[in-house]
Amino acid sequence: MTDILCYADSYLREFDARIVAHAGKGAVLDRTAFYPGGGGQPSDTGVLRSGDVEFQVRKMSRVDGELVHEIDGDAPAVGESVHGAVDWDRRYQLMRTHTALHILCGVVWRDYGAQVTGGNMQPLKARMDFELENMTAEFADEIEEAINKEVQADRPIAINVLPRDEAFAIPDLIRTKINLLPPQIAEVRTVDITGLDLQADGGTHVASTGEVGRIRVVGHESKGRINKRLRIEVDA
C-alpha cells in the first residue's frame, strides 16, 4: 500500500521513494507526493528520476487496488530508488481551484441551504451543481460577490483526520446529495475553512482562502428541475 504524502502536506513538491512493483502502464511506489485523483480533482503529473534517467508521470491510476504512476517507457526495476517531483504549477492551480469550490459550496450552503449534486475541476476552472430550483444571472452575480468576500477575509484552512464516528457526529459534514464515503473507511479526512465550511474531503488545498485569488462566476445553467450548475474560473 502506497503512503500518500500529499494527504498530510499539500505543499510537498518532491520526495524520495522505492519501486515496489510494476503494474498496468507504470510503477507502484512505497510512498508518493502525487495526488491520486478523486473527488473531482484530477491526478497529478510530474517526473520520476532514477539516476540520470527521467520518466514522465502522465497520470495516476489504480490497478488491482494498487496506485500506479503511469510513465513513458519501461519503469525502473523493482527495488530501485527514485526521486519524484510533482508538476507544481499545475498542482498549485488545482489546489487553488479546489479551495475555490469549497468556498463556493460553503457560501451556497450557508446562505441557501443547498446540497451539492456534482462537480468537476481542471486547473483554474471548475463547475459545481447544486440542489436549487432557481438560477438567474442576478443570483450568479450575488454568489460571485459573496465568495470573493470570503477570499478577502483570508480565512485559515485546516486539514484534520478524525475517527469515522467522531467525524460523522459533526453536523452537515457531508454536503453532497449522496454520501460517497465507503463504509469501510475508518478515518475521515476533513477540510475546515475556519468559520465558513467544514467538509469531508480527500483533495489538496491551499492554507487560506486568500491564496485562492479572485474567483469569477463565468456561467450558470439548469441541469434539471432542482439541479442547477455554476461555472467558475480563478484568476491566474
DOGU-744328 format. One line per 5 residues: number of its first residue (from 1); for each residue y negated, z, x negated of N, C-alpha, C. Coordinates in nm, 3 decimals. Last residue first. Layout:
! residues N
NUM	Y/Z/X/Y/Z/X/Y/Z/X ~ ... .
//
This chain:
! residues 236
236	-3.374/-1.290/0.548/-3.315/-1.290/0.414/-3.392/-1.200/0.319 ~ -3.354/-1.125/0.862/-3.434/-1.196/0.763/-3.373/-1.182/0.624 ~ -3.084/-1.178/1.074/-3.150/-1.082/0.987/-3.228/-1.160/0.882 ~ -3.042/-1.269/1.413/-3.046/-1.308/1.273/-3.125/-1.204/1.197 ~ -2.836/-1.256/1.711/-2.938/-1.204/1.620/-2.930/-1.273/1.484 .
231	-2.772/-1.302/2.053/-2.754/-1.354/1.916/-2.869/-1.303/1.830 ~ -2.607/-1.154/2.322/-2.730/-1.159/2.244/-2.693/-1.209/2.104 ~ -2.452/-1.214/2.636/-2.449/-1.226/2.490/-2.591/-1.227/2.432 ~ -2.282/-1.050/2.904/-2.399/-1.118/2.852/-2.401/-1.109/2.700 ~ -2.101/-1.014/3.181/-2.078/-1.029/3.037/-2.191/-1.115/2.980 .
226	-2.065/-1.018/3.455/-2.110/-0.894/3.390/-2.080/-0.898/3.241 ~ -2.016/-1.295/3.495/-2.096/-1.217/3.590/-2.149/-1.089/3.528 ~ -2.054/-1.468/3.177/-1.981/-1.427/3.296/-2.067/-1.336/3.380 ~ -2.217/-1.502/2.970/-2.077/-1.540/2.948/-1.990/-1.499/3.065 ~ -2.548/-1.601/2.930/-2.450/-1.539/3.018/-2.312/-1.593/2.986 .
221	-2.751/-1.542/2.639/-2.680/-1.627/2.735/-2.584/-1.546/2.818 ~ -2.994/-1.572/2.384/-2.929/-1.490/2.485/-2.866/-1.583/2.587 ~ -3.125/-1.569/2.049/-3.062/-1.635/2.163/-3.003/-1.533/2.259 ~ -3.239/-1.423/1.851/-3.264/-1.567/1.849/-3.198/-1.640/1.966 ~ -3.396/-1.147/1.755/-3.307/-1.190/1.864/-3.336/-1.338/1.886 .
216	-3.416/-1.044/1.421/-3.470/-1.131/1.526/-3.363/-1.161/1.629 ~ -3.494/-0.776/1.216/-3.390/-0.839/1.298/-3.459/-0.922/1.406 ~ -3.598/-0.695/0.887/-3.632/-0.737/1.024/-3.516/-0.811/1.090 ~ -3.374/-0.466/0.715/-3.483/-0.562/0.724/-3.504/-0.607/0.868 ~ -3.179/-0.281/0.633/-3.140/-0.400/0.710/-3.248/-0.507/0.704 .
211	-3.280/-0.057/0.518/-3.224/-0.159/0.430/-3.193/-0.289/0.503 ~ -3.342/0.113/0.729/-3.449/0.042/0.663/-3.403/-0.068/0.570 ~ -3.109/0.244/0.796/-3.149/0.129/0.879/-3.261/0.049/0.813 ~ -2.908/0.307/0.504/-3.011/0.345/0.600/-3.053/0.221/0.678 ~ -2.700/0.206/0.356/-2.716/0.351/0.359/-2.823/0.398/0.457 .
206	-2.491/-0.052/0.510/-2.594/-0.005/0.419/-2.617/0.144/0.442 ~ -2.131/-0.090/0.543/-2.267/-0.072/0.595/-2.362/-0.030/0.485 ~ -1.820/-0.233/0.635/-1.912/-0.190/0.531/-2.054/-0.191/0.585 ~ -1.590/-0.109/0.896/-1.660/-0.207/0.814/-1.749/-0.146/0.707 ~ -1.458/0.043/1.084/-1.397/0.030/0.953/-1.473/-0.058/0.856 .
201	-1.551/0.291/1.321/-1.575/0.160/1.262/-1.516/0.157/1.122 ~ -1.666/0.477/1.594/-1.551/0.448/1.508/-1.568/0.307/1.453 ~ -2.013/0.575/1.594/-1.900/0.495/1.641/-1.785/0.499/1.542 ~ -2.324/0.670/1.689/-2.205/0.722/1.621/-2.084/0.651/1.680 ~ -2.670/0.631/1.676/-2.542/0.568/1.707/-2.431/0.630/1.624 .
196	-2.910/0.795/1.642/-2.906/0.673/1.724/-2.766/0.637/1.768 ~ -2.909/1.011/1.470/-2.998/1.015/1.585/-2.995/0.894/1.675 ~ -2.793/0.826/1.203/-2.843/0.957/1.245/-2.943/0.944/1.361 ~ -2.528/0.646/1.249/-2.670/0.621/1.229/-2.742/0.741/1.289 ~ -2.218/0.678/1.131/-2.316/0.758/1.204/-2.457/0.718/1.161 .
191	-1.899/0.568/1.160/-2.029/0.530/1.105/-2.135/0.595/1.193 ~ -1.570/0.690/1.084/-1.685/0.678/1.172/-1.809/0.638/1.092 ~ -1.224/0.652/1.084/-1.347/0.638/1.006/-1.462/0.616/1.102 ~ -0.966/0.865/1.168/-1.062/0.769/1.221/-1.187/0.769/1.134 ~ -0.617/0.908/1.120/-0.754/0.942/1.084/-0.847/0.829/1.127 .
186	-0.390/0.797/1.227/-0.402/0.943/1.227/-0.543/0.989/1.196 ~ -0.285/0.536/1.423/-0.390/0.574/1.329/-0.414/0.725/1.339 ~ -0.114/0.466/1.623/-0.055/0.530/1.504/-0.159/0.572/1.402 ~ -0.255/0.333/1.822/-0.220/0.474/1.844/-0.164/0.543/1.721 ~ -0.533/0.137/1.698/-0.389/0.153/1.723/-0.352/0.301/1.736 .
181	-0.834/0.083/1.859/-0.770/0.164/1.756/-0.621/0.181/1.787 ~ -0.970/-0.048/2.057/-0.893/-0.131/1.967/-0.822/-0.051/1.858 ~ -1.033/-0.004/2.385/-1.011/0.075/2.263/-0.917/-0.002/2.172 ~ -1.261/-0.221/2.539/-1.120/-0.192/2.514/-1.109/-0.114/2.384 ~ -1.536/-0.212/2.524/-1.474/-0.204/2.656/-1.326/-0.169/2.644 .
176	-1.661/-0.005/2.260/-1.607/-0.131/2.309/-1.538/-0.108/2.443 ~ -1.729/0.238/2.171/-1.828/0.170/2.253/-1.779/0.036/2.304 ~ -1.598/0.543/2.113/-1.556/0.404/2.127/-1.651/0.335/2.222 ~ -1.736/0.779/2.145/-1.711/0.731/2.009/-1.671/0.583/2.011 ~ -1.813/0.922/2.375/-1.857/0.782/2.358/-1.837/0.729/2.217 .
171	-1.795/1.247/2.231/-1.822/1.161/2.348/-1.866/1.021/2.307 ~ -1.533/1.343/2.026/-1.674/1.304/2.026/-1.701/1.212/2.146 ~ -1.267/1.367/2.027/-1.338/1.470/2.102/-1.487/1.440/2.107 ~ -1.176/1.181/1.855/-1.178/1.143/1.996/-1.235/1.252/2.086 ~ -1.194/1.324/1.612/-1.279/1.208/1.636/-1.289/1.177/1.785 .
166	-0.997/1.517/1.642/-1.135/1.558/1.627/-1.229/1.442/1.658 ~ -0.769/1.354/1.656/-0.802/1.441/1.769/-0.948/1.486/1.764 ~ -0.778/1.222/1.399/-0.789/1.148/1.524/-0.832/1.237/1.641 ~ -0.992/1.359/1.148/-0.862/1.356/1.217/-0.878/1.294/1.355 ~ -1.239/1.136/1.001/-1.204/1.253/1.082/-1.060/1.244/1.131 .
161	-1.463/1.040/0.764/-1.325/1.019/0.807/-1.279/1.148/0.875 ~ -1.791/0.891/0.762/-1.702/1.007/0.762/-1.562/0.963/0.805 ~ -2.100/0.784/0.646/-1.962/0.744/0.672/-1.874/0.869/0.663 ~ -2.434/0.769/0.768/-2.327/0.844/0.702/-2.191/0.791/0.744 ~ -2.762/0.667/0.724/-2.632/0.629/0.779/-2.523/0.699/0.699 .
156	-3.101/0.752/0.818/-2.986/0.758/0.728/-2.856/0.722/0.800 ~ -3.349/0.529/0.945/-3.253/0.636/0.974/-3.139/0.635/0.873 ~ -3.602/0.397/0.948/-3.526/0.420/0.825/-3.429/0.536/0.841 ~ -3.774/0.311/1.141/-3.750/0.456/1.134/-3.669/0.495/1.011 ~ -3.753/0.038/1.126/-3.870/0.102/1.067/-3.854/0.252/1.054 .
151	-3.519/0.007/1.277/-3.522/-0.033/1.136/-3.637/0.039/1.065 ~ -3.612/0.092/1.523/-3.508/0.171/1.457/-3.494/0.133/1.310 ~ -3.790/-0.111/1.578/-3.842/0.026/1.565/-3.741/0.115/1.494 ~ -3.610/-0.316/1.608/-3.691/-0.314/1.487/-3.765/-0.182/1.470 ~ -3.505/-0.258/1.857/-3.417/-0.247/1.740/-3.497/-0.246/1.611 .
146	-3.729/-0.296/2.027/-3.665/-0.164/2.016/-3.579/-0.153/1.890 ~ -3.788/-0.569/2.001/-3.888/-0.469/1.966/-3.823/-0.333/1.941 ~ -3.547/-0.679/2.097/-3.593/-0.706/1.960/-3.695/-0.602/1.916 ~ -3.550/-0.586/2.363/-3.446/-0.540/2.271/-3.490/-0.563/2.127 ~ -3.765/-0.728/2.465/-3.769/-0.582/2.464/-3.667/-0.525/2.365 .
141	-3.667/-0.989/2.439/-3.786/-0.950/2.364/-3.796/-0.798/2.355 ~ -3.453/-0.977/2.620/-3.426/-1.003/2.478/-3.545/-0.962/2.392 ~ -3.598/-0.942/2.860/-3.504/-0.838/2.814/-3.477/-0.855/2.664 ~ -3.728/-1.187/2.871/-3.807/-1.065/2.860/-3.721/-0.949/2.809 ~ -3.517/-1.360/2.906/-3.595/-1.371/2.782/-3.678/-1.245/2.761 .
136	-3.239/-1.175/3.047/-3.356/-1.260/3.056/-3.424/-1.267/2.920 ~ -2.958/-1.085/3.216/-3.007/-1.116/3.083/-3.122/-1.214/3.097 ~ -2.750/-0.861/3.404/-2.866/-0.947/3.393/-2.906/-0.967/3.247 ~ -2.521/-0.706/3.379/-2.529/-0.802/3.489/-2.640/-0.903/3.469 ~ -2.322/-0.634/3.091/-2.451/-0.632/3.159/-2.452/-0.737/3.270 .
131	-2.149/-0.553/2.852/-2.120/-0.547/2.995/-2.253/-0.524/3.070 ~ -2.219/-0.780/2.581/-2.230/-0.652/2.649/-2.192/-0.665/2.796 ~ -2.164/-0.918/2.259/-2.155/-0.931/2.403/-2.152/-0.792/2.466 ~ -2.338/-1.037/1.978/-2.269/-0.925/2.041/-2.277/-0.943/2.192 ~ -2.349/-1.220/1.670/-2.366/-1.213/1.816/-2.288/-1.093/1.866 .
126	-2.534/-1.303/1.370/-2.426/-1.240/1.445/-2.452/-1.253/1.594 ~ -2.631/-1.347/1.029/-2.636/-1.389/1.169/-2.514/-1.334/1.242 ~ -2.600/-1.260/0.766/-2.735/-1.266/0.822/-2.744/-1.324/0.963 ~ -2.280/-1.387/0.734/-2.394/-1.332/0.661/-2.527/-1.365/0.727 ~ -2.148/-1.346/1.068/-2.148/-1.414/0.940/-2.267/-1.356/0.862 .
121	-1.966/-1.186/1.333/-2.078/-1.197/1.240/-2.044/-1.288/1.123 ~ -1.914/-1.082/1.675/-1.872/-1.151/1.554/-1.992/-1.164/1.463 ~ -1.786/-0.934/1.979/-1.886/-0.955/1.875/-1.827/-1.027/1.756 ~ -1.752/-0.772/2.303/-1.710/-0.862/2.196/-1.821/-0.877/2.094 ~ -1.841/-0.584/2.476/-1.722/-0.659/2.517/-1.676/-0.758/2.410 .
116	-1.981/-0.261/2.476/-1.962/-0.387/2.404/-1.834/-0.454/2.451 ~ -2.151/-0.110/2.759/-2.046/-0.118/2.659/-2.040/-0.257/2.595 ~ -2.469/0.021/2.835/-2.378/-0.094/2.842/-2.278/-0.091/2.727 ~ -2.686/0.193/2.875/-2.551/0.241/2.901/-2.445/0.133/2.905 ~ -2.948/0.138/2.813/-2.891/0.070/2.930/-2.748/0.113/2.962 .
111	-3.029/0.289/2.593/-3.129/0.252/2.693/-3.070/0.195/2.821 ~ -2.795/0.338/2.440/-2.891/0.446/2.471/-2.979/0.411/2.590 ~ -2.679/0.080/2.425/-2.606/0.192/2.487/-2.703/0.303/2.530 ~ -2.880/-0.062/2.295/-2.836/-0.106/2.428/-2.759/0.005/2.499 ~ -2.896/0.086/2.054/-3.012/0.075/2.142/-2.969/0.037/2.284 .
106	-2.638/0.053/1.946/-2.691/0.186/1.975/-2.807/0.183/2.071 ~ -2.621/-0.225/1.915/-2.530/-0.157/2.006/-2.584/-0.020/2.046 ~ -2.824/-0.259/1.720/-2.830/-0.327/1.850/-2.744/-0.255/1.952 ~ -2.714/-0.107/1.512/-2.846/-0.073/1.568/-2.860/-0.133/1.707 ~ -2.482/-0.254/1.473/-2.471/-0.116/1.520/-2.605/-0.065/1.573 .
101	-2.594/-0.494/1.382/-2.518/-0.492/1.508/-2.502/-0.351/1.562 ~ -2.701/-0.404/1.140/-2.790/-0.455/1.245/-2.720/-0.456/1.381 ~ -2.467/-0.350/0.999/-2.550/-0.237/1.042/-2.649/-0.282/1.150 ~ -2.389/-0.616/0.960/-2.303/-0.526/1.038/-2.383/-0.405/1.087 ~ -2.600/-0.711/0.802/-2.574/-0.770/0.933/-2.491/-0.676/1.019 .
96	-2.575/-0.559/0.570/-2.698/-0.551/0.648/-2.677/-0.603/0.790 ~ -2.316/-0.644/0.495/-2.344/-0.502/0.520/-2.469/-0.488/0.606 ~ -2.361/-0.917/0.456/-2.273/-0.874/0.564/-2.292/-0.727/0.597 ~ -2.529/-0.904/0.232/-2.578/-0.965/0.356/-2.492/-0.923/0.475 ~ -2.348/-0.791/0.055/-2.464/-0.713/0.095/-2.528/-0.772/0.220 .
91	-2.157/-1.001/0.028/-2.118/-0.871/0.083/-2.240/-0.794/0.133 ~ -2.317/-1.204/-0.091/-2.256/-1.225/0.041/-2.220/-1.092/0.106 ~ -2.384/-1.076/-0.331/-2.489/-1.127/-0.242/-2.435/-1.145/-0.101 ~ -2.130/-1.016/-0.449/-2.217/-0.911/-0.397/-2.324/-0.963/-0.303 ~ -1.821/-1.085/-0.451/-1.941/-1.168/-0.435/-2.046/-1.080/-0.366 .
86	-1.664/-0.838/-0.655/-1.696/-0.888/-0.522/-1.819/-0.979/-0.530 ~ -1.435/-0.851/-0.909/-1.579/-0.848/-0.881/-1.603/-0.913/-0.745 ~ -1.173/-0.693/-1.097/-1.222/-0.762/-0.978/-1.372/-0.747/-0.962 ~ -0.952/-0.734/-1.354/-1.084/-0.679/-1.321/-1.139/-0.760/-1.205 ~ -0.606/-0.645/-1.394/-0.713/-0.740/-1.361/-0.842/-0.663/-1.338 .
81	-0.293/-0.618/-1.562/-0.419/-0.558/-1.520/-0.521/-0.668/-1.493 ~ 0.041/-0.702/-1.454/-0.079/-0.727/-1.534/-0.201/-0.657/-1.474 ~ 0.241/-0.661/-1.268/0.226/-0.562/-1.373/0.101/-0.581/-1.458 ~ 0.312/-1.000/-1.215/0.322/-0.864/-1.163/0.320/-0.767/-1.281 ~ 0.081/-1.235/-1.363/0.214/-1.178/-1.346/0.207/-1.037/-1.288 .
76	-0.182/-1.396/-1.172/-0.129/-1.329/-1.291/0.006/-1.263/-1.260 ~ -0.108/-1.677/-0.952/-0.161/-1.544/-0.979/-0.110/-1.490/-1.112 ~ -0.189/-2.021/-0.968/-0.088/-1.916/-0.980/-0.152/-1.783/-1.016 ~ -0.460/-2.143/-0.754/-0.361/-2.150/-0.861/-0.264/-2.034/-0.859 ~ -0.701/-1.935/-0.609/-0.668/-2.070/-0.650/-0.565/-2.064/-0.763 .
71	-0.593/-1.667/-0.387/-0.662/-1.722/-0.503/-0.622/-1.867/-0.525 ~ -0.611/-1.396/-0.172/-0.575/-1.536/-0.181/-0.660/-1.603/-0.289 ~ -0.486/-1.095/-0.188/-0.604/-1.162/-0.240/-0.567/-1.309/-0.260 ~ -0.334/-0.926/0.081/-0.322/-1.032/-0.021/-0.459/-1.087/-0.057 ~ -0.180/-0.640/0.183/-0.311/-0.702/0.172/-0.310/-0.798/0.053 .
66	0.120/-0.637/0.382/0.052/-0.622/0.252/-0.080/-0.697/0.253 ~ 0.247/-0.693/0.617/0.187/-0.562/0.603/0.115/-0.539/0.472 ~ 0.319/-0.961/0.585/0.423/-0.858/0.595/0.368/-0.719/0.566 ~ 0.007/-1.020/0.472/0.138/-1.082/0.477/0.242/-0.971/0.476 ~ -0.331/-1.071/0.538/-0.219/-0.975/0.541/-0.089/-1.052/0.559 .
61	-0.602/-1.172/0.322/-0.512/-1.189/0.437/-0.406/-1.081/0.431 ~ -0.921/-1.273/0.207/-0.815/-1.173/0.211/-0.730/-1.199/0.335 ~ -1.032/-1.555/0.011/-1.030/-1.473/0.130/-0.924/-1.366/0.113 ~ -1.061/-1.648/-0.250/-1.119/-1.724/-0.140/-1.127/-1.644/-0.011 ~ -1.123/-1.558/-0.563/-1.065/-1.500/-0.442/-1.134/-1.565/-0.323 .
56	-1.064/-1.737/-0.853/-1.150/-1.724/-0.737/-1.072/-1.665/-0.620 ~ -0.998/-1.605/-1.167/-0.937/-1.656/-1.044/-1.034/-1.632/-0.929 ~ -1.026/-1.658/-1.513/-1.091/-1.612/-1.390/-1.030/-1.682/-1.270 ~ -0.915/-1.548/-1.828/-0.891/-1.637/-1.714/-0.954/-1.575/-1.588 ~ -0.914/-1.379/-2.039/-1.022/-1.479/-2.035/-1.011/-1.572/-1.914 .
51	-0.778/-1.113/-1.864/-0.812/-1.165/-1.996/-0.930/-1.259/-1.986 ~ -0.832/-1.189/-1.551/-0.720/-1.140/-1.631/-0.737/-1.198/-1.771 ~ -1.037/-1.128/-1.276/-1.030/-1.172/-1.415/-0.912/-1.106/-1.483 ~ -1.116/-1.242/-0.957/-1.030/-1.155/-1.035/-1.023/-1.213/-1.176 ~ -1.405/-1.271/-0.743/-1.319/-1.316/-0.852/-1.230/-1.203/-0.900 .
46	-1.480/-1.339/-0.397/-1.520/-1.296/-0.530/-1.426/-1.349/-0.636 ~ -1.517/-1.228/-0.054/-1.477/-1.326/-0.155/-1.523/-1.273/-0.290 ~ -1.410/-1.019/0.223/-1.490/-1.052/0.107/-1.432/-1.169/0.029 ~ -1.366/-1.110/0.572/-1.322/-1.052/0.445/-1.414/-1.096/0.332 ~ -1.609/-1.062/0.838/-1.517/-1.142/0.756/-1.477/-1.068/0.629 .
41	-1.610/-0.844/1.112/-1.666/-0.870/0.979/-1.567/-0.949/0.896 ~ -1.474/-0.789/1.343/-1.574/-0.894/1.349/-1.636/-0.927/1.215 ~ -1.283/-0.605/1.268/-1.396/-0.559/1.346/-1.508/-0.660/1.357 ~ -1.206/-0.749/0.945/-1.172/-0.676/1.066/-1.296/-0.628/1.137 ~ -1.148/-0.750/0.590/-1.179/-0.817/0.715/-1.136/-0.734/0.833 .
36	-1.114/-0.612/0.353/-1.005/-0.697/0.401/-1.035/-0.778/0.525 ~ -1.340/-0.605/0.087/-1.319/-0.569/0.226/-1.217/-0.665/0.286 ~ -1.247/-0.521/-0.241/-1.268/-0.629/-0.145/-1.244/-0.577/-0.003 ~ -1.173/-0.336/-0.420/-1.303/-0.313/-0.356/-1.335/-0.423/-0.256 ~ -0.838/-0.208/-0.450/-0.933/-0.319/-0.440/-1.064/-0.271/-0.379 .
31	-0.514/-0.145/-0.592/-0.642/-0.098/-0.541/-0.739/-0.215/-0.539 ~ -0.288/-0.283/-0.655/-0.271/-0.142/-0.620/-0.398/-0.082/-0.562 ~ -0.272/-0.609/-0.497/-0.318/-0.516/-0.599/-0.291/-0.372/-0.556 ~ -0.108/-0.910/-0.454/-0.128/-0.778/-0.398/-0.165/-0.685/-0.512 ~ -0.214/-1.252/-0.459/-0.165/-1.132/-0.525/-0.198/-1.008/-0.445 .
26	-0.131/-1.556/-0.284/-0.205/-1.478/-0.381/-0.134/-1.354/-0.429 ~ -0.034/-1.671/-0.054/-0.105/-1.758/-0.148/-0.177/-1.678/-0.256 ~ 0.238/-1.463/-0.007/0.159/-1.570/0.051/0.098/-1.658/-0.056 ~ 0.241/-1.250/-0.292/0.273/-1.273/-0.150/0.185/-1.383/-0.098 ~ 0.340/-1.047/-0.562/0.289/-1.176/-0.517/0.331/-1.194/-0.371 .
21	0.241/-0.716/-0.670/0.331/-0.810/-0.603/0.260/-0.943/-0.583 ~ 0.065/-0.573/-0.821/0.190/-0.507/-0.786/0.289/-0.600/-0.716 ~ -0.173/-0.583/-1.070/-0.096/-0.667/-0.978/0.038/-0.598/-0.949 ~ -0.421/-0.332/-1.082/-0.298/-0.387/-1.136/-0.230/-0.471/-1.029 ~ -0.777/-0.298/-1.155/-0.657/-0.281/-1.074/-0.537/-0.342/-1.146 .
16	-1.119/-0.207/-1.148/-1.000/-0.243/-1.226/-0.877/-0.212/-1.144 ~ -1.421/-0.341/-1.001/-1.313/-0.244/-1.009/-1.203/-0.297/-1.101 ~ -1.747/-0.379/-0.853/-1.643/-0.417/-0.947/-1.540/-0.305/-0.959 ~ -1.908/-0.273/-0.647/-1.906/-0.418/-0.669/-1.789/-0.463/-0.756 ~ -1.963/-0.043/-0.400/-1.880/-0.070/-0.517/-1.863/-0.220/-0.534 .
11	-2.089/0.015/-0.166/-2.172/-0.041/-0.272/-2.093/-0.070/-0.400 ~ -1.921/0.146/0.005/-1.954/0.008/0.037/-2.031/-0.061/-0.075 ~ -1.682/0.360/-0.048/-1.806/0.322/-0.115/-1.835/0.174/-0.092 ~ -1.459/0.393/0.114/-1.530/0.513/0.069/-1.666/0.480/0.010 ~ -1.385/0.132/0.160/-1.395/0.223/0.275/-1.473/0.348/0.238 .
6	-1.356/0.016/-0.086/-1.485/-0.003/-0.017/-1.495/0.081/0.109 ~ -1.094/0.058/-0.169/-1.200/0.141/-0.224/-1.331/0.131/-0.147 ~ -0.794/0.082/-0.050/-0.912/0.001/-0.022/-1.036/0.084/-0.053 ~ -0.493/0.064/-0.205/-0.603/0.159/-0.183/-0.731/0.078/-0.168 ~ -0.213/-0.095/-0.067/-0.334/-0.109/-0.147/-0.437/-0.003/-0.107 .
1	0.119/0.000/-0.085/0.000/0.000/0.000/-0.124/0.000/-0.088 .
//
